[in-house]
Amino acid sequence: MDEGLMKTYARADEVFVDGRGAILHDSTGREYLDLLAGIAVSALGHAHPELVAAVRDQVGKVVHLSNLFRHPYTEQVATRLCALTDMAAAFFTNSGTEAIECALKLARKAMHVRGQPERTSFVAVEGGFHGRTLGAVSLTWNEKYRKPFQPLQKVTWVPPDDAAALERALLAERPAAFVLEPIQGEGGIRELSPVFLRAARDLCTKTGTLLVHDEVQSGCGRTGRFLAAQHHGVVPDVVTLAKPIAAGLPMGACLVTAALADTFQKGEHGSTFAGGPLVCRAALVFLDEVERGLLGNVAERGAEMRDGLLALQKDLPIVREVRGRGLMLGLRLRHSADLVQKALYQAGVLVNCTATDVLRIVPPFVITREQVQESLRRIAATLATFPAAAKGPQ
Ligand SMILES: Cc1ncc(COP(=O)(O)O)c(C=O)c1O
């Protein structure tokens, strides 16, 4: 199945041809419950009628213009995202990695503006994932992703929730920025504690370090609030978003507070494709749905899914822990998760495995109550076929 492609992914053999909401169909006509949403992306599910209509209409008008021209949709999305995130200005990108890359360059530039150009390094959190470009991969914890590409940008890591280690690192390194995910996605759906998030805010303010929240995975409503950090009232200096932002079309954003809005001058950063009329039209459909109350469904279905998973934990010894909030959930197993993931595909449930022993559950925001209950039934039946003490991480 990998013909003609570089070998960067282990691709499954199922070929999906269409879908509706949280349901996908493969080429044999088999139906699957999509609890993966293209890795936490397809917020409106598949074939959402308003999205289909808007994209069809926009393709017939204008797809691409470049950032050399103003377009009302680009400015509308920027304004609405800033209002939802307490930020003041946006730079659009085509992916989460590029949003992080923008944040890193912006932090370095901000230090130049301040007369502290020696502040070029970064501090990040162990277990974090921020993408694959040379800048973003520098901050990504998993050594396997970094090792073949060294030397990389200088980064110091601190353990999750260790405010004392963070203070030491900020004082010793005088970095340009501290970058964290409020809920680590690739790191196994691991929430940082509210106490640590608030301490990080205070320490960054005290040491003149920019605080970057990478909400590429946790943001845009996946946890039931537009940003995961909003559950705890923490406002960073920079927020990165991507995944669900244009309901499946490639788009990301780096958003900054008013104090940083003029950091980049003309020509200091750019993108040919980003923020064009087509992706912004899709983003407006997503934001309209958010305005109509979509995140209420995320909170309610997320609570039902979480309760159901907690019940499984009581009944099935293979389940070690239930993690996350809203529709960003993880089921930590006493078993390596990849075999379980394959068995779930067989049972018609799409999930994936992160941090080796965690099943990641990140369905479309439009998933229904019945689909949540059916997913739980299939997950329970599949897990029951696995012995609790099989080989794997303990
Ligand atoms: C927290 C976080 N940051 C950055 C990225 C990179 O985003 P992308 O794959 O869109 O480049 C990801 C992707 O999984 C992510 O989860």
The ligand as an SDF file (V2000), in Angstrom:
LIG
                    3D

 16 16  0  0  0  0  0  0  0  0999 V2000
    0.3970   19.3740   20.1890 C   0  0  0  0  0  0  0  0  0  0  0  0
    0.8040   19.2680   18.7490 C   0  0  0  0  0  0  0  0  0  0  0  0
    1.5870   20.2060   18.2150 N   0  0  0  0  0  0  0  0  0  0  0  0
    1.9600   20.1700   16.9320 C   0  0  0  0  0  0  0  0  0  0  0  0
    1.5750   19.1330   16.1120 C   0  0  0  0  0  0  0  0  0  0  0  0
    1.9860   19.1050   14.6810 C   0  0  0  0  0  0  0  0  0  0  0  0
    0.8760   19.3810   13.8730 O   0  0  0  0  0  0  0  0  0  0  0  0
    0.8510   18.9710   12.3180 P   0  0  0  0  0  0  0  0  0  0  0  0
    0.9290   17.4950   12.2480 O   0  0  0  0  0  0  0  0  0  0  0  0
   -0.4610   19.5390   11.8270 O   0  0  0  0  0  0  0  0  0  0  0  0
    1.9980   19.6410   11.6660 O   0  0  0  0  0  0  0  0  0  0  0  0
    0.7670   18.1130   16.6170 C   0  0  0  0  0  0  0  0  0  0  0  0
    0.3590   16.9870   15.7820 C   0  0  0  0  0  0  0  0  0  0  0  0
   -0.0660   15.9530   16.2240 O   0  0  0  0  0  0  0  0  0  0  0  0
    0.3690   18.1810   17.9770 C   0  0  0  0  0  0  0  0  0  0  0  0
   -0.3950   17.2330   18.5260 O   0  0  0  0  0  0  0  0  0  0  0  0
  1  2  1  0
  2  3  1  0
  2 15  2  0
  3  4  2  0
  4  5  1  0
  5  6  1  0
  5 12  2  0
  6  7  1  0
  7  8  1  0
  8  9  2  0
  8 10  1  0
  8 11  1  0
 12 13  1  0
 12 15  1  0
 13 14  2  0
 15 16  1  0
M  END
$$$$
